[in-house]
């Protein structure tokens, strides 16, 4: 949901950012 949306998918983002 941040500017990191340009990287991995949302599923991986939640685990990466969380």
SVG drawing of the C-alpha trace seen along z (x, -y; Angstrom):
<svg xmlns="http://www.w3.org/2000/svg" viewBox="-2 -6 13 19">
<polyline fill="none" stroke="black" stroke-width="0.4" points="0.0,0.0 3.1,-2.2 5.5,-3.3 6.8,0.3 4.0,1.3 6.5,1.3 8.2,4.4 6.8,7.8 3.0,8.6 0.8,7.5 0.9,10.9 4.7,10.8 4.6,7.1 2.5,7.7 5.0,10.3 8.0,8.1 6.8,4.9 5.2,6.6"/>
</svg>
